[in-house]
Amino acid sequence: MYKALIEDIFSDPEETEEITFPATDKDLLILTEKFLGFEIPSKVFLQAIAIADYDGAAAFRYVDNYLTTLKNKNKRKQKKLLVLGASTKFDNN
């Protein structure tokens, strides 16, 4: 037991391999639910499912990053619409 701890402490972090796990059926359902309420291309959805097939955590990161980008784009569009809005008041001077 102590030997394993000592090896872990002195091991080189660059040499350690990250273990990945495929998404479970429950994970796939949660991923799908995250996309609800958004218009997304089918290509994005299929890419998330393909990633989940070999790395569930990476699929969640992909979905979260995509949705964050999508939300930020929508906020910028709304701000532009407010700035570009025409005034209904006319000056008669």
N, C-alpha and C positions, 0 to 999 in steps of 0.2 A: 504494500500500500504506500509506504513512504517513498519507495523507489519511483513509483509512477508520478507522485507529486513533484519530486525533484526533477524528473525528466521533463515534466510540463513547465516548470519554472524556468529551466535553462534551455528550453527548445527555442529555435529560431522561428519567429512568427511568420517569416516569409516562406518557410518550408511547410507550415501546417496547411492542410487542405480543408476547405470549407465543405461540409457535408450538406448536400441538398436533398430535399424530399419532394416527391411529386404531390400535387394538391389532392386532397380527398374529395369525395362527392360533396361533402358539406362545404368545403372550401370553394368549390366551383359554384355552388349555389350562392354563396356570399359574394363572390366576384360578380356574378350575374346581377345580383341585387344592387351592387354599387353602381352599375350602369343605368339602372332604372331612372327615368326622369331626364335623361340626356339623349340627344340625338347624336349617335356615334356611327361612324362607318362600320360596316360589317367586317372590314379588314382589321380594324382595331380589336373588335371583340374576338375574332378568330386568333389573332396574334396573342392575346391574353390567355386564351385557352391553350394554345400551343406552348407558351412559356410554362403554364401551370402543369403541363404534362411531365416536365422534368424538374421544375423548381417552383414550388408553391409560393415561397416568400418573394421571389423575384416577380412573379405574376402580380402579387398585391402591390409591390412597388411600382410596377408598370402602370397598373390601373390608377393608383393614387396620383402618380405624376401626370398621366394623361388628363385626368379629371381636374387637377389643379391648373394645368395649362388651359384647359377649356374654360374653366370658370374665370381665369384672369383675362382671357380674350373677350369673353362676354362683358366683363366689367368695363374694359377699355371701349368697347363698342357703345355701351350705354352712356359713358362719359362723353364720347364724341357726339352722340345724338343730342345730348343736352347742350353742348357747346354750339352745335350747328343749328339748333332750333331757332326759327324765325320769330320775331317779335310781332304781336298782333296790334300793337299800338303804333299809330302813325303820327308823326309831327306835321302839323299844318302850318308851320312857320315858313 
